[in-house]
Amino acid sequence: MIITIDGPAGAGKSSVSKELARRLALTYLDSGAMYRALALYMLEKGVDIDDEAAVTEHLDHVKIGFKNGSIYLGSRDVSDLIRTPEIDVASSAVSRIPAVRKYLTQLQKEIGRKGNIVAEGRDMGTVVFPEADFKFFLTASPEERAKRRMAQLESRKKNIVKHEIILQQIKKRDKADTNRAIAPLRPANDAIVIDSTNLSFQEVVEKIIDIIHEGKKR
């Protein structure tokens, strides 16, 4: 079984997908973390992320993998390093580069061939796994997503950024993701859209599981 969960930044896709994978005994594929890890690599190497040729040239040196629920660049666990507002913006920039999307899409498809996954990202249901058994699009208001991102940073004891700044970054990211020429952010035609603005984490998880169980009965 393949389940896809797409949606904008800060909608709660990661936490919901992890819990779904745990509850349904499936593998969790965090495609967004892959773009973030690649962006981190470019920034650390001093590569101009707006220079398509330079980013493309460095792709062969990027080694991304998952282990025990964490994402690695080579042998280094970068799970915490990629969860910052700076990486939010950088990952959006690199995701617009055709060679980057091709490189990571191929890697995601390879993982998906093994089946039994919950794939989370922005184009999982539209591009990477259009044949998925269940497709969901998880969203929330920009204000609520900014609030959640602040709480996430606080829980990880990161430098706290003002709510207004995070909100601006989220709106900027939304605009970039929905207007990019390649694989723009949008629900798949057959995706079930869930607005989590006024729903708790547990309510979202239970709603998705109920839909999956009901779908299996048909």
N, C-alpha and C positions, 0 to 999 in steps of 0.2 A: 504494500500500500504506500502511496505517496500523497502527503498532505502539504499544501502550500499555504503560507501565510505572508501576504504582502501588505505594504502600508507605508506611510510616511515616517520620518524620524520621530522618535519619542512616543509612538503609539502603543508601546508595550509588547511589540512583537517578540522580542527576545525572551522575556520572562514567561510569556504565555506559551511560546513554542517549546521552551525547555520543559515546562510542566506537562504539556501535552505528550511530548516524547517520553517523559518518565511514566506518566499514567498509562500510556498505550504501549509501552515497551518498544518504542521505535528509536531510530537514530536521529539526533538533532543536527541539522545542517544550517549553520549561521552564515549565509552568503554575505550579509552586510559586514561581518567581522573580517571577511576575506578582503573586501575593498578597503576597509580601515587598515588592515595590516599592510596591504600594498602601499597605501598612502603614507603610513608611518615609515616604511622602508625608504620611500622616495624623499621624504622630509629629512630623515636621518642622513641620507647620502648627499643631501644638498641639491637634489634634482628639482628643477623648476617644474612644479606640477601643472603649470599652464603651457608647458612646452611639450606638445604631443610627441615630437620626434625623440626628445630626450627621455621621456617616460618609456616610450616603446623600446628604445635601445636598452634599457635596464631590465626589461621584463624577464629575460632569460636568467637573471641572477636572483630572482625572487623565489624563495622556497616557502610555501605556505602549507600548513598541515594542522590537523586536529588531533588532540590526545587527551583522553579523560575529561572531555568537555571544555578544554582550553584550546586556544589558537596559538600556533607557533610560527615564528619567522625563523627558519632554520631550526636550531636547537633551543631557541629562546622563547619562553612563554610571554606573550605580549598582551594577554587578555585585559589587564588593567590599563596599560599604556594607550590602548586604542579608544578608550571611552572618555574622550575630552572634546570640548567644543571645537578646538583647533582641528582635530581629526575629523569631526563632523563635516566641516567645510572642505577639508582636503580630499576626503573620500568622495564627496560629490563631484569635485573637479576631475579626479582621475577616472571616475565612472563614466564620464562623457567621452572618453577616448576609445575609439573602436577597437584598437589592439588589446586594451585592458579588458574590455567586456568579452572579447573573443577568448582571451586567455583564461579568464576566470569562469566563463560559462562552460568551456570544455572541461575544466576541472570539476565543476559542480555536476555536470552530466555524468562524469566518470563515477563520482560518489553515488549519484542517483541510480546508476545501473544495478547496484546491489539491492535496491528497493528498501521498503520499510523505513521511510524517513519522514521527518517533519522539516520541510525546507522553508526557511524564513528569509525575506528580503524585499526587493522592490519589483522584480520581474520574474519571480519564480513561477507564477501561474500563467503569465502571458508569454514568456520566452523560453525559459529553461525547462519547465515541466508542463507544457500545455496539455499533456495527457493525464495529469494528476487526478486521483480519485476524488479528492475534495479540495476546493480552493476557497480561501477566505481572504478578505481585505479588511484589515483592522485599522481603524482611524480614531481620531479624537480631535477636539478643537486645538488650535495652536497654543492658546493660553494654558490649557490643561497639560499639553505635552511639555511646555516650558517648565511648568510647575513640577512635573515628574522628573525632568532632567536635572533640575536643581536638587531635588531630594536624592537623586542617584549620586550626584557629585558630593553631596554632604555625607551620605552614608559611606563613601569611599575616602572621605577626608581629603578631597581634592580642593584646590583653590576655588573658593566660591565666587561665581560670576553673578552679576546682577540679573534679576529676572528679565528686565527689559532687553538686555543684551542677548540672552539666550533666546528670547522670543523673536528678536530680529533675525538671529541666525537660523532659527527653525523656519521662519517665513521665507528667508532667502533660499534655504535648502529646498523647501517645497516648490518654489518657483523654478529653480534649476532642474529639479528632478522631473517635474511635470511637463517642462518645455524642451527637454533635451531631444535631439533628433533620433537617438538610438534608444530603444526600449524605454520610452517615457513611463513615469509612474502613473498607473491607472489600474482599476480593477479589471480582471479578466471578465469577458462577457458572461461567463458562467460562475463567477465568484459570488460568494455570500458576503455582503458588506456588513460589518459590525462596528457601530460607533460606541467606543468605550468611554466617552467623556463622563458619563454618569454611572458607569458600571465599575464594580470592584474587580480586582485581578481574578479572584475566585469566580465571580459571576461570569466573566468572559470565558474562562476555561470550561466551566460547566456548560455554558451555552454551546460552545463548539463541540464538546464531547457528546452532548445530546443530539446535535445535528448529525454527527458522524454515526452514532448508534442507530438513529432513525433511518439514515441513508442506507446502512447495511441491511436493514430489514426489508427494504424494497426490492 
